[in-house]
Amino acid sequence: MARLADGVMSKQGGHQVTAIGAGPANLSLAALAAPIPEISLHILERSEAPSWHPGLLLDGALMQTSPLKDLVTPADPTSVYSFLAYLHEKRRLYRAIVRGIASVGRSEFEDYLKWAAEKLANVQFGEQVIAVELRGDAFSIATNRRNYQTRTTVVGVGRVPSVPDWSRNAPENQVFHASTFLLRRREFANKRVVVVGGGQSGAEIFLHLLTGACGALGALAWITRRASIFALEDSPFVNEWFFPQFGAWFLGQSDAARKQTLERQVLASDGVNPSTLRAIYNALYDREVGRGLYPAEVEIRVDAMAEELRATSPFRLGVRQQATGACAEYVADIIVLATGYRTEIPPFLEPVANRLSIVSAPGGSREIVVGKEFQARFDGPESCRLYVQNGARFQHGIADTNLSLVPWRASTVLNSIIGRVAYDCGPATGALNWYGVVPESARSAMGSMSRSSCMIGDKP
């Protein structure tokens, strides 16, 4: 074994890899790397313990992705780090099968991620990366505890909350992003609360407040710029957007085409679970007939853009109806911003930022340019390789920031690092053809079609 920096060990002649961030992306990388003998991998995580969206683990919140799209199963169904292995070890597998595992609660999936992190034993918690620099032919990674040297770094720190400009100077305990909803104790009783954002997080928080989980509110409003409160698009054909071959097709498109495609796909990743919509509608109906503890006033306003925040304690939130231009004002004591996330260049990469290619993406995101194997375009020594996970939605498509392709992407990165195929990353079988190429089997069938059929170039 060879010693690197302050106690980091690597296998002689192998690949020593340092991953930054212990979210699903790098946990998948570690789980899939475990049986590969030529890789020594460790993860640096700033949190003191495993956690996954702790501010949004509301009672009853469900995953929008199948638990079989876990850290490993699509790449290696026999892995000891699978969700099914977790259920088996917890003695819940039979009950889960009877209950149905088409979807699970977010709190259970977080517990699965904690279980995997503890089994992996190569996650170093409480290590906040401060800077990644180039020192000769290697990266020097400085944390709050020590320094590391490595030639291969994988960044998987996730996205950051997207906060509207009009809210940036407001008191953070009164105007805050949904991701922090459960992280602080806040007093909601008798307060006027406005939730901004019509996706799944906004819906769950609205339902949470509507059903009295935070006490009896004075008033509750839900504002979205969408034309209605739309359900998640979850049909079989839509879900083929989350196949490996779609990402490969997407990568080859122009910037304009990729932007247009992502706009069309928004409800496939940010629609609301039908069960959540039904629960909200039922709660509103119950309020209408006088059952339960509900706010004195409740309003859902669609097609409305929040644009301006005036005064404090209470706030005056100005909104504009997009179709008509009509303006309205909401008086609020608390505003919850369910306004999504954006990709940003992590501050610790600032020392090497001038050696990276950066692309501006929709929604204010900035992405590091990566290739098909998720290796960053990097103007540095060939011996230094930087990979980026979960940070290329505008380049690799809708699934890049979703759990669906986490094991496939980690497998792709691992194959690239070791220079051989440890995992098959080829396309899955699918019903849709993204490349415009007619398969050989279909060509022969088309050749046997009669001239009476409607063929390309024939008159109708």
VEXBA-444165 format. One record per residue (C-alpha): residue in three letters; x, y, z. Coordinates in steps of 0.1 Angstrom, whole numbers, padded with zeros to 4 digits, always signed. Example, Ala and Ser with C-alpha at 12.3 -4.5 7.8 and 13.67 -1.06 7.14 Angstrom:
<palos>
ALA+0123-0045+0078SER+0137-0011+0071
</palos>
This chain:
<palos>
MET+0000+0000+0000ALA+0011+0036-0007ARG+0005+0065+0015LEU-0010+0097+0001ALA-0011+0129+0021ASP-0025+0125+0057GLY-0032+0088+0059VAL-0051+0082+0026MET-0042+0047+0014SER-0042+0034-0022LYS-0035+0001-0038GLN-0001-0002-0054GLY-0005+0000-0092GLY-0043+0008-0088HIS-0065+0038-0090GLN-0068+0060-0059VAL-0100+0080-0062THR-0113+0108-0040ALA-0150+0116-0042ILE-0165+0148-0028GLY-0201+0146-0014ALA-0219+0115+0000GLY-0252+0118-0017PRO-0267+0090-0038ALA-0243+0097-0068ASN-0211+0090-0049LEU-0226+0064-0026SER-0235+0045-0058LEU-0199+0050-0071ALA-0185+0036-0038ALA-0210+0006-0038LEU-0202-0003-0074ALA-0165+0002-0069ALA-0164-0021-0038PRO-0158-0053-0058ILE-0133-0038-0083PRO-0099-0047-0070GLU-0079-0020-0087ILE-0098+0009-0072SER-0093+0025-0038LEU-0120+0051-0032HIS-0129+0073-0003ILE-0156+0099+0001LEU-0153+0133+0018GLU-0186+0146+0032ARG-0191+0178+0051SER-0221+0166+0072GLU-0214+0149+0105ALA-0238+0120+0097PRO-0256+0106+0066SER-0286+0127+0055TRP-0307+0131+0024HIS-0330+0161+0020PRO-0337+0162+0058GLY-0357+0194+0055LEU-0383+0177+0033LEU-0389+0144+0051LEU-0425+0153+0058ASP-0448+0126+0071GLY-0463+0107+0041ALA-0439+0121+0015LEU-0434+0095-0012MET-0406+0088-0037GLN-0414+0096-0073THR-0389+0070-0084SER-0390+0032-0081PRO-0369+0019-0052LEU-0354-0006-0076LYS-0336+0025-0091ASP-0314+0025-0060LEU-0277+0028-0057VAL-0268-0004-0076THR-0297-0026-0089PRO-0299-0014-0126ALA-0261-0020-0129ASP-0257-0050-0106PRO-0289-0067-0093THR-0267-0091-0072SER-0251-0063-0052VAL-0252-0065-0014TYR-0259-0027-0014SER-0293-0030-0031PHE-0326-0017-0016LEU-0339-0053-0016ALA-0308-0064+0004TYR-0316-0035+0028LEU-0352-0048+0032HIS-0340-0083+0037GLU-0315-0073+0064LYS-0341-0052+0082ARG-0365-0082+0081ARG-0391-0062+0062LEU-0389-0078+0028TYR-0420-0100+0031ARG-0441-0071+0044ALA-0428-0048+0017ILE-0438-0073-0010VAL-0473-0076+0005ARG-0476-0038+0009GLY-0462-0032-0026ILE-0429-0015-0034ALA-0439+0004-0065SER-0431+0035-0044VAL-0418+0040-0009GLY-0416+0069+0016ARG-0387+0093+0013SER-0379+0087+0050GLU-0374+0049+0043PHE-0352+0057+0013GLU-0331+0080+0034ASP-0328+0052+0059TYR-0316+0029+0031LEU-0290+0055+0021LYS-0278+0057+0057TRP-0276+0019+0059ALA-0255+0018+0027ALA-0231+0046+0039GLU-0225+0027+0071LYS-0219-0006+0053LEU-0195+0010+0029ALA-0172+0024+0057ASN-0152+0046+0033VAL-0172+0077+0039GLN-0154+0103+0060PHE-0180+0125+0076GLY-0173+0160+0090GLU-0148+0167+0062GLN-0157+0199+0045VAL-0137+0204+0013ILE-0124+0240+0012ALA-0103+0240-0019VAL-0092+0217-0048GLU-0059+0229-0063LEU-0034+0216-0088ARG+0000+0207-0073GLY+0023+0193-0100ASP+0006+0163-0116ALA-0020+0157-0089PHE-0050+0174-0072SER-0044+0188-0037ILE-0077+0187-0017ALA-0078+0208+0014THR-0105+0201+0040ASN-0113+0215+0074ARG-0092+0187+0089ARG-0063+0178+0065ASN-0050+0177+0030TYR-0053+0149+0004GLN-0035+0143-0029THR-0051+0124-0057ARG-0050+0122-0095THR-0087+0113-0098THR-0115+0134-0082VAL-0152+0128-0086VAL-0175+0157-0076GLY-0210+0148-0066VAL-0223+0175-0043GLY-0257+0180-0058ARG-0276+0211-0067VAL-0283+0243-0046PRO-0316+0259-0038SER-0329+0283-0064VAL-0340+0315-0047PRO-0359+0343-0065ASP-0341+0377-0067TRP-0371+0394-0049SER-0365+0372-0018ARG-0328+0375-0013ASN-0327+0402+0014ALA-0356+0390+0034PRO-0352+0376+0070GLU-0343+0339+0065ASN-0365+0326+0093GLN-0396+0342+0076VAL-0388+0338+0039PHE-0370+0305+0033HIS-0364+0278+0008ALA-0385+0246+0011SER-0354+0225+0015THR-0350+0240+0051PHE-0386+0236+0061LEU-0380+0210+0088LEU-0345+0222+0098ARG-0356+0250+0121ARG-0384+0253+0147ARG-0408+0279+0134GLU-0440+0292+0149PHE-0468+0290+0123ALA-0499+0293+0146ASN-0522+0321+0135LYS-0497+0332+0109ARG-0505+0341+0073VAL-0484+0318+0051VAL-0478+0318+0013VAL-0462+0288-0005VAL-0446+0297-0038GLY-0441+0269-0064GLY-0464+0243-0079GLY-0442+0212-0079GLN-0441+0182-0056SER-0423+0201-0027GLY-0448+0229-0029ALA-0477+0205-0029GLU-0464+0185+0001ILE-0458+0216+0022PHE-0492+0231+0013LEU-0508+0198+0023HIS-0488+0197+0055LEU-0499+0232+0065LEU-0535+0227+0053THR-0541+0197+0075GLY-0529+0215+0106ALA-0495+0198+0111CYS-0481+0232+0121GLY-0511+0244+0140ALA-0541+0265+0130LEU-0529+0291+0105GLY-0544+0325+0100ALA-0544+0322+0062LEU-0528+0299+0036ALA-0521+0307+0000TRP-0504+0286-0027ILE-0491+0304-0057THR-0478+0289-0090ARG-0469+0303-0124ARG-0482+0271-0140ALA-0516+0271-0156SER-0529+0246-0130ILE-0516+0222-0104PHE-0503+0195-0127ALA-0498+0158-0120LEU-0465+0140-0126GLU-0462+0126-0161ASP-0456+0089-0154SER-0466+0069-0184PRO-0444+0041-0198PHE-0434+0061-0228VAL-0426+0092-0209ASN-0404+0071-0185GLU-0382+0061-0214TRP-0368+0096-0211PHE-0350+0081-0181PHE-0332+0054-0201PRO-0295+0055-0209GLN-0300+0058-0247PHE-0321+0090-0243GLY-0293+0107-0225ALA-0269+0097-0253TRP-0293+0111-0279PHE-0298+0143-0259LEU-0260+0149-0256GLY-0258+0151-0294GLN-0284+0178-0298SER-0279+0216-0302ASP-0282+0239-0272ALA-0315+0252-0285ALA-0329+0218-0290ARG-0319+0206-0255LYS-0334+0237-0240GLN-0367+0232-0258THR-0368+0195-0249LEU-0362+0202-0212GLU-0391+0227-0212ARG-0414+0201-0226GLN-0403+0175-0200VAL-0409+0196-0169LEU-0438+0176-0156ALA-0420+0143-0159SER-0396+0154-0132ASP-0415+0181-0113GLY-0452+0172-0115VAL-0471+0163-0084ASN-0479+0127-0073PRO-0516+0120-0081SER-0519+0107-0045THR-0507+0140-0031LEU-0532+0159-0054ARG-0560+0137-0042ALA-0551+0142-0006ILE-0551+0180-0011TYR-0584+0180-0029ASN-0600+0158-0002ALA-0586+0181+0025LEU-0601+0212+0007TYR-0634+0194+0004ASP-0634+0185+0041ARG-0627+0221+0049GLU-0657+0231+0028VAL-0680+0209+0049GLY-0664+0221+0082ARG-0644+0191+0093GLY-0609+0193+0108LEU-0586+0221+0119TYR-0579+0243+0089PRO-0567+0278+0082ALA-0594+0305+0083GLU-0586+0315+0046VAL-0573+0292+0019GLU-0565+0301-0017ILE-0547+0285-0046ARG-0537+0309-0073VAL-0524+0296-0107ASP-0508+0313-0136ALA-0494+0339-0112MET-0458+0351-0111ALA-0445+0363-0077GLU-0424+0394-0086GLU-0419+0418-0057LEU-0416+0417-0019ARG-0424+0449+0000ALA-0423+0458+0037THR-0415+0434+0065SER-0435+0418+0093PRO-0459+0414+0076PHE-0446+0411+0040ARG-0465+0423+0010LEU-0460+0400-0019GLY-0468+0413-0053VAL-0479+0388-0080ARG-0489+0392-0116GLN-0513+0371-0136GLN-0494+0360-0166ALA-0523+0357-0190THR-0539+0391-0182GLY-0512+0411-0166ALA-0535+0418-0136CYS-0516+0425-0103ALA-0525+0413-0068GLU-0510+0415-0034TYR-0507+0390-0006VAL-0500+0399+0030ALA-0479+0372+0046ASP-0460+0366+0078ILE-0441+0336+0063ILE-0432+0328+0027VAL-0420+0293+0018LEU-0401+0291-0015ALA-0407+0258-0032THR-0388+0272-0062GLY-0366+0242-0071TYR-0329+0239-0075ARG-0301+0250-0099THR-0266+0237-0107GLU-0237+0258-0096ILE-0199+0255-0097PRO-0189+0244-0061PRO-0168+0272-0044PHE-0141+0247-0036LEU-0133+0244-0073GLU-0125+0281-0076PRO-0087+0275-0077VAL-0091+0254-0109ALA-0121+0271-0124ASN-0101+0289-0150ARG-0090+0255-0163LEU-0126+0243-0167SER-0151+0249-0195ILE-0184+0263-0181VAL-0218+0265-0199SER-0248+0286-0188ALA-0280+0266-0186PRO-0317+0274-0182GLY-0329+0285-0147GLY-0297+0303-0138SER-0277+0271-0137ARG-0240+0270-0145GLU-0225+0236-0155ILE-0190+0222-0159VAL-0188+0209-0194VAL-0184+0171-0194GLY-0181+0144-0220LYS-0201+0113-0225GLU-0182+0096-0197PHE-0189+0126-0173GLN-0152+0136-0173ALA-0148+0174-0172ARG-0132+0193-0200PHE-0101+0202-0181ASP-0070+0222-0192GLY-0046+0205-0169PRO-0021+0175-0168GLU-0034+0144-0185SER-0027+0125-0153CYS-0054+0145-0135ARG-0090+0136-0141LEU-0120+0153-0128TYR-0155+0138-0131VAL-0188+0155-0123GLN-0219+0136-0112ASN-0254+0151-0109GLY-0243+0184-0125ALA-0250+0182-0163ARG-0287+0182-0168PHE-0285+0207-0197GLN-0259+0184-0213HIS-0271+0149-0205GLY-0308+0154-0201ILE-0336+0152-0176ALA-0324+0121-0158ASP-0290+0136-0148THR-0304+0152-0116ASN-0328+0123-0110LEU-0322+0090-0092SER-0331+0069-0123LEU-0297+0067-0139VAL-0275+0070-0108PRO-0260+0035-0111TRP-0256+0037-0148ARG-0237+0070-0146ALA-0215+0057-0117SER-0208+0026-0138THR-0198+0048-0167VAL-0175+0068-0146LEU-0159+0036-0131ASN-0153+0021-0165SER-0136+0053-0176ILE-0114+0054-0145ILE-0101+0019-0148GLY-0100+0017-0186ARG-0120-0015-0189VAL-0157-0026-0189ALA-0165-0036-0153TYR-0202-0029-0159ASP-0222-0031-0190CYS-0233+0005-0198GLY-0250-0002-0231PRO-0285+0009-0239ALA-0315-0008-0224THR-0341-0023-0246GLY-0368+0003-0253ALA-0400+0009-0272LEU-0388+0043-0286ASN-0362+0050-0312TRP-0342+0082-0304TYR-0317+0080-0332GLY-0338+0080-0363VAL-0321+0048-0374VAL-0343+0019-0386PRO-0331-0014-0370GLU-0322-0042-0393SER-0351-0063-0383ALA-0375-0035-0391ARG-0358-0028-0425SER-0365-0063-0436ALA-0401-0061-0425MET-0405-0028-0443GLY-0390-0043-0475SER-0418-0069-0476MET-0446-0043-0472SER-0468-0040-0503ARG-0467-0009-0524SER-0502-0001-0513SER-0489+0008-0479CYS-0482+0044-0470MET-0444+0047-0474ILE-0421+0078-0472GLY-0426+0097-0504ASP-0459+0081-0514LYS-0489+0103-0519PRO-0516+0099-0493
</palos>
